[in-house]
């Protein structure tokens, strides 16, 4: 498993080995020992999620109120997507930074999102399936969103696609508005939650 540090503090890209044969291929996008070696702890799985999207669908920018906080491990099970991590943690050395990973059926890259970071992706083809491993269960009132078109974030959205955005995401607040309303997580608290989860 190859591991690469991303621009956002604590965010990682994982590229697993792929084993093709005459039947097709086999790949293991998440590997516990590789994750532990890269992060210093285990991934405390609470729930797995699955989404299917048409070409041009944008989901995000989504994050979980912290506390309780949530970390994610995301990979593309079918199709292709541009996956993005956004650092919205107040006090983080990389606050406001964005990085992206191309997820497809050639390299099967995956991305780790530390507690407190935000997530967005755009599907690059029809029937794109994204799979998420998450460290906390879904609680609607804890799920928040920031606008994908916030100029302060300047997300690297492809300009050759007709983008489809949900109503919830279309009316989402900007990063500055979220900060004004006290809705952004604090870096130190995120770190503490993450470390506690890895040890438990």
C-alpha positions as CSV (number, residue, x, y, z in Angstrom):
1,X,0.0,0.0,0.0
2,X,1.5,3.4,-1.0
3,X,0.7,6.3,1.2
4,X,1.0,10.0,0.3
5,X,0.5,13.0,2.6
6,X,-1.9,15.6,1.2
7,X,-1.9,19.4,1.6
8,X,-4.4,19.3,4.4
9,X,-2.8,18.4,7.7
10,X,-3.5,14.7,8.6
11,X,-5.2,13.9,5.3
12,X,-3.7,10.9,3.4
13,X,-4.0,9.2,0.0
14,X,-3.7,5.4,-0.1
15,X,-3.0,3.5,-3.3
16,X,-3.4,-0.3,-2.9
17,X,-1.8,-3.0,-5.0
18,X,-4.1,-4.3,-7.7
19,X,-4.1,-8.0,-8.7
20,X,-5.5,-8.6,-12.2
21,X,-6.0,-12.0,-13.8
22,X,-8.1,-13.6,-16.6
23,X,-11.2,-13.3,-14.4
24,X,-10.9,-9.5,-13.7
25,X,-9.0,-8.2,-10.7
26,X,-8.8,-8.1,-6.9
27,X,-8.1,-5.0,-4.8
28,X,-8.3,-4.2,-1.1
29,X,-8.9,-0.4,-0.8
30,X,-8.7,-0.4,3.0
31,X,-6.0,-2.3,4.9
32,X,-5.9,-2.0,8.7
33,X,-2.2,-2.6,9.2
34,X,-1.3,0.0,6.4
35,X,-3.6,2.5,8.0
36,X,-2.1,1.9,11.5
37,X,1.4,2.3,10.1
38,X,0.5,5.6,8.5
39,X,-1.5,7.1,11.3
40,X,-0.3,5.4,14.5
41,X,-3.6,3.8,15.3
42,X,-6.6,1.9,14.2
43,X,-9.7,3.1,12.3
44,X,-12.7,2.9,14.7
45,X,-15.4,2.0,12.2
46,X,-18.9,2.8,13.2
47,X,-20.8,2.8,9.9
48,X,-20.3,2.3,6.1
49,X,-22.0,4.4,3.5
50,X,-22.6,4.1,-0.2
51,X,-23.6,6.6,-2.8
52,X,-24.3,6.4,-6.5
53,X,-24.1,9.5,-8.7
54,X,-24.6,10.5,-12.3
55,X,-21.9,12.3,-14.2
56,X,-21.6,15.9,-13.0
57,X,-23.2,15.4,-9.6
58,X,-21.4,17.3,-6.8
59,X,-21.8,16.2,-3.2
60,X,-20.5,18.5,-0.5
61,X,-18.9,20.3,1.0
62,X,-20.1,18.2,4.0
63,X,-18.7,17.9,7.5
64,X,-19.9,16.7,11.0
65,X,-20.3,18.9,14.0
66,X,-17.4,18.4,16.3
67,X,-17.9,17.1,18.9
68,X,-18.9,14.4,18.3
69,X,-16.7,14.6,15.1
70,X,-16.2,12.0,12.4
71,X,-13.3,10.7,10.3
72,X,-13.8,9.2,6.9
73,X,-12.0,6.7,4.7
74,X,-13.4,7.0,1.1
75,X,-12.8,5.2,-2.1
76,X,-14.5,4.9,-5.5
77,X,-16.0,1.4,-6.0
78,X,-17.2,2.1,-9.5
79,X,-16.7,4.8,-12.1
80,X,-14.5,7.8,-11.3
81,X,-14.6,10.9,-9.2
82,X,-12.6,13.9,-8.2
83,X,-12.6,13.7,-4.4
84,X,-11.7,16.8,-2.3
85,X,-10.7,17.4,1.3
86,X,-11.1,20.9,2.8
87,X,-9.5,22.0,6.1
88,X,-12.1,23.9,8.0
89,X,-10.5,23.3,11.5
90,X,-9.9,26.6,13.3
91,X,-6.3,26.8,14.4
92,X,-5.1,24.1,11.9
93,X,-1.7,24.9,10.2
94,X,-3.5,24.2,6.9
95,X,-6.8,26.0,7.6
96,X,-8.6,26.9,4.4
97,X,-6.4,24.5,2.3
98,X,-8.0,22.2,-0.3
99,X,-6.5,19.1,-1.9
100,X,-8.0,16.6,-4.4
101,X,-7.5,13.0,-5.4
102,X,-8.6,11.4,-8.7
103,X,-10.4,8.1,-7.8
104,X,-10.9,5.7,-10.6
105,X,-10.9,2.0,-11.6
106,X,-7.2,2.0,-12.6
107,X,-5.4,3.0,-9.5
108,X,-8.2,2.5,-6.9
109,X,-6.9,5.4,-4.7
110,X,-8.5,6.1,-1.4
111,X,-8.5,9.1,0.9
112,X,-8.4,9.5,4.7
113,X,-10.3,12.6,6.1
114,X,-9.2,13.4,9.6
115,X,-11.8,14.5,12.2
116,X,-13.1,18.0,11.5
117,X,-12.2,18.2,7.9
118,X,-14.9,18.6,5.2
119,X,-15.5,16.4,2.1
120,X,-16.8,17.0,-1.4
121,X,-16.6,15.1,-4.7
122,X,-17.8,15.4,-8.3
123,X,-18.7,12.3,-10.3
124,X,-16.8,12.2,-13.6
125,X,-19.0,9.5,-15.1
126,X,-22.5,8.0,-14.8
127,X,-23.1,5.3,-12.1
128,X,-20.1,6.5,-10.0
129,X,-20.2,4.6,-6.7
130,X,-18.4,6.1,-3.7
131,X,-17.9,4.0,-0.5
132,X,-17.2,5.6,2.8
133,X,-16.0,4.1,6.1
134,X,-16.9,6.5,8.9
135,X,-16.1,6.7,12.6
136,X,-19.5,7.9,13.9
137,X,-23.1,7.0,13.1
138,X,-25.3,9.3,11.0
139,X,-27.1,11.9,13.1
140,X,-29.0,14.4,10.8
141,X,-28.6,17.4,13.2
142,X,-24.9,17.0,13.3
143,X,-24.4,17.1,9.5
144,X,-23.5,20.5,8.2
145,X,-22.5,21.9,4.8
146,X,-20.5,24.7,3.2
147,X,-21.1,26.0,-0.3
148,X,-19.3,24.2,-3.1
149,X,-19.1,27.6,-4.9
150,X,-17.6,29.5,-2.0
151,X,-14.9,31.6,-3.8
152,X,-12.7,31.5,-0.6
153,X,-12.4,27.7,-1.1
154,X,-12.0,27.8,-4.9
155,X,-12.7,24.1,-5.3
156,X,-11.1,22.5,-8.4
157,X,-14.5,21.7,-10.0
158,X,-14.1,20.6,-13.7
159,X,-15.3,23.3,-16.1
160,X,-16.3,20.9,-18.8
161,X,-19.2,19.3,-16.8
162,X,-22.7,20.5,-16.3
163,X,-22.8,20.3,-12.5
164,X,-25.8,19.0,-10.5
165,X,-26.0,20.2,-6.9
166,X,-28.7,19.4,-4.4
167,X,-30.9,22.1,-2.9
168,X,-29.3,21.6,0.5
169,X,-25.9,22.1,-0.9
170,X,-27.0,25.0,-3.2
171,X,-28.1,27.1,-0.3
172,X,-25.2,26.1,2.1
173,X,-23.3,28.8,3.9
174,X,-19.9,30.0,3.0
175,X,-16.8,29.2,5.1
176,X,-16.8,32.8,6.5
177,X,-20.5,32.5,7.5
178,X,-19.9,29.2,9.2
179,X,-17.1,30.7,11.2
180,X,-19.2,33.8,12.1
181,X,-21.9,31.4,13.4
182,X,-19.5,29.4,15.5
183,X,-20.0,26.2,13.4
184,X,-16.4,25.4,12.5
185,X,-14.5,22.8,14.5
186,X,-11.4,23.6,16.6
187,X,-8.2,21.9,15.5
188,X,-7.0,21.0,19.0
189,X,-10.4,19.4,19.9
190,X,-10.4,17.5,16.6
191,X,-7.0,16.1,17.3
192,X,-7.9,15.0,20.8
193,X,-11.1,13.2,19.5
194,X,-9.1,11.5,16.7
195,X,-6.3,10.3,19.0
196,X,-8.8,9.0,21.5
197,X,-10.7,7.1,18.8
198,X,-7.5,5.4,17.5
199,X,-6.6,4.2,21.0
200,X,-10.0,2.9,22.0
